[in-house]
Amino acid sequence: MDSVLVLMAAPGSGAIGESVVEAVRDLGGDAPHWLARGDALEVEAFARVPELLVELKRLPIDAATVSIHNRRKRLLVADMDSTMIHQECIDELGAVAGVGERIAAITVKAMRGELDFEGALKERVALLTGLDAGVIQKVINERITLMPGGKTLIATMKAHGAYTALVSGGFTAFTSHVARELGFDEHRANMLLIEDNHLSGKVGEPILGQQAKLDGLRDIAKARGLEAADAIAVGDGANDLAMLSEAGLGVALHAKPHVQESSLIRVNHGDLTALLYLQGYRRDQFLAA
């Protein structure tokens, strides 16, 4: 056995029922191994997996085939906006500044890969010129919410010796907070420049975009004596694609259509604990943060 098929549903949904197990068996699969009864199972990959995936298409279940070799990763590299948190931080700042719709429209195009990330970031930050810097903390306190499963993902991986890094095309003012809340070992992001306690409308250079995320993965792995194959990466936007492709396991989480089309592993129904199931962790091995 070189690989396993992992089926994952939203936690607590019980969407993986006996009919799914029977479908696996009817198509020639072995008896499944439950990772979380009703929510996640794995079975040795078999020849008729494509047929099973067609059967599952109508159900709220994610499926991925993963290698059993080097399965438990020793490095997690994660995007922040719309991945570890529900929001896009720059959109939230824009909403407070009264330019939310203009900024959000640019964000959508950038995350779809329709705009150059660096240019789109500069354009959006310029729209925030003069905003009181105190608004950043207000947004953190009132508008930022954590994605389900994030604390459990990080606590569990760290308990098993993994290193965790938050690598974002967003801003350090937010990654510092999110990294601390979730327990990341380090964080990297862009810097919003502030003058006289107001946003200057500029972002620090060089801008951390797609290439910088890829370089971050490589640099962090090298510093820990690891290879990219030892990493699991997660993101949702076009600027995450290079990082996802490089990692041993690259997971597109509730991602934009273009990102899903370019990714082998997609999670659309589960939460961040799906990354643990992909690595073979059972639910009774999860650690609460």
N, C-alpha and C positions, 0 to 999 in steps of 0.2 A: 504493500500500500504506500503510494507516494503522495496522495492528496485526499482530502475529505471535502464533502459538500456540507456546508453549514447553512441551516435554515434558521432565520431569526424573525421574530414578530415583535410588536410593541410590548414592552414589559407589562405583565399582568393581563394581557389580552386573551391568552389561551388560544390564539388563532391556529396554532399547530396542533390539530386534533388527530383523532384516530384515522380519519379519512385521508389525511396527509401521509401518515405512517403506512397505511394500506397502499396508497399510490406508489410510495417508494418501493415497497415489497413487490407490487404487481409489475413494476418495471425492471425488476431484477436486482434491486438494491438489498444490501444486508440489513439486519435489524439495526435500527438507529440507536445511537448513544445520546441520551438526554443530557443536555447542559443545563436546561431549566425546563421542567415539564410544562408543556403547553406553549412555551415561549421560544425555546431554542434547542436544536438538536443537530447532531452531525452524523454522517454516514459515509462509509468509504465510497469515494467517487466511482461511478460505474458508467458503462457505455451509453446508457439511455438517459443521462442527465438532461439533455436538451428537451426530451419529451416531458420529463417531469416539470421543467421550468415552464413549459407551455401550460401544463395542468395548474401550476401555482399562480399563473399570471393574474387570475381574477381574485386572488386572496391577498390580504395585507401582510405578505411575508417577503422578506428579503432573502436572497440566496447568493452564495458565493463559494467558489471552489478554491481552496487554499492548500498550499504544500504543507506536509507534516514536518518537513525539515526546517530547523531554525524557526519554529512557529511562534514561540513566545519571545517577543521582541524586547530588546534591552534599551530601546530609545523610543520615546514618543515625541513627535514634532507636530504641533497643532496650530492651525489658523485660529483666530479669535472671533472676528465678526461673523455672525450667522453660523458659527460652528461651536465655539465654547460658550458663546452668549447668543441670545435671540436676535439682538439688534446689530445694525451697522452704526458704529459710534458717530461717524461724521454726519450721518443722516439725522441723528438725534440732536447734535449740536446745531445743525441747520434748522431743525424744527423750532428750537428755542430762539434762534436768530431771525426767524421769520422767512427763511429762504429754503425751507425743508423740501418743497416739491421740486425746486430747481436742482438741489443737490442730489436728492433721491433719484431723479431721472438720469443724472450722470452716473451715479453709483451702479444702477441696474445695467447700463450699457457697458461699464467697465468690467463688472463681474461676469458679464456674458462674453467678454473678450472682443467687444465691438469697438472699444476705444483703447488707446495706449494708456496703461495704468498710470505711469508717471505724469503724463499730461493731464489726465483726468483728476488725479489727486491735487495737483497744483491749482487747477481750475476751481475745484470745490473748496479748497482751503482759502483761496482768494475771496470767496463769497462770505467768509467768516471774519473778514478784516474788521477790527474794532470791537469785537465781542469781548465782554468782560471775562477775564480768565477764570473768575469764580464760578462761571457757568459750568465748567468741566466737572467740578465736584457735585454740582446740583444734578447734572445728567447722571453721574455715577450713582448718586443716592436715590434718584427718583425714576430713572428710565432704563437702567441696565439690569437685565435678569439673566441668570445662568441657565444654560441648556441642561435638561435632565440627564443624569448619568455621569456628568463630568467629574464630580468629586470622587465618585466610586471608581471610575476609570483610573484616575491618577493615583488614588490611594492604593488601589490593588496592584498596579504596575510597580509603584515605588516599593511596596512591601516585598515584591519579588525581585528587587534589585535594579529596576529600570530607572533611567534618567529621563526627565520630562522638560520639554522646552516649548514655550509659547512664542511662535514666530509670526508676526502680524504685519500686514501692510497698513495697519491703523496707527495708533499713537501711543507712545510710552505712558502718557498720562492715564490711559485706560488699561494697558497691559499690566502695569505695575499693580493695579487694584485687582484685576482678574487673576493674575498669577498668584497673588497672595491669597485670595479667597479660595482658589481651587488647589493650591499646594504645588504649583509648578516650581521646578528647580531654578529656572531662569526664564527671562523674556526678552524679546527683541522686537523693536517697532520703530516707526518714524517719530520725529520730535516736532510738535507744534511750537513755533517760535513765538515768544511772548515779549512784548515791549510795554513798559509802564502799566503792567498788570492787564494788558489787553492783547488779544490775538493780533499778530502783525499781518496775518494773511499769507504767511510764508511757512514752508515746511523745511526742516533741516536737510541738508545734503550730506551724503548721497541718499536718494530715496530708496527705501526697502520695498522692492517689487518682486516680480516673479523670479528673476535671476538671483536676487539676494536671498529669497526663501530657499532656493535650491542650494546656494552657497552656504546658508545657515545650516541646513541639514548635513551637508558634507563636513563643515567645520566642527560642528558639535559632535558628530560621530567620531571624527578623527581625534578630537581632544579627549574622548572617552576610550580611545583604543578600539573603536568599533568601525564597521562598514555600513554603507547605506542599506545593505541587506538585513542588518540587525535592527532596522527602524520600522516603525509603523507611523504613517503620516495621515492626517485628516484635514480636509478643507472642503470648501463649497464653490469657490470662485475660479475664474480663468487664471488668476495670478497664482493659484495653488497647483496648477497642472504639472509643472516641471518637478515640483517637490513630490507630488503623489506618484509620478512615474518613476522617480529615482528610488523611492523607499522600497524596502522588501515587501511591505504591505501598504498600499496607498488606497485610502478609503474616501470616496466622495459622499459626504453626509448631507442629505437633503439639498443636493447641489443644483446649480443652474443647468439647464438642458445641455449646453455645449460641454460642460464638465462631465456630466453623466455619460454622454456619448463617447467621451475620450477615456473613461475609467473602467477598469475591469471589475472593481468592487464598488457597489453602490448600496447605500443604506438609505431607504426612503420611508420605512415604517418604524424601525427601531430607534433607540436613542443612543447616546455615547457608550452605553454598556455593550452595544453590539461589537465594539472593537475588542472587548474582552472575549466574547464568544468566538470571534474570528481567530483568536489566539489559543483557543481551547480551554479557557477558564470555565468552570462550572459556577452557577450562581451561588452555591454554598461556599465558594472560594472568594467571593467578592468581599472587599473591605468597605465598611461605611467610613466616610471621612469624618 
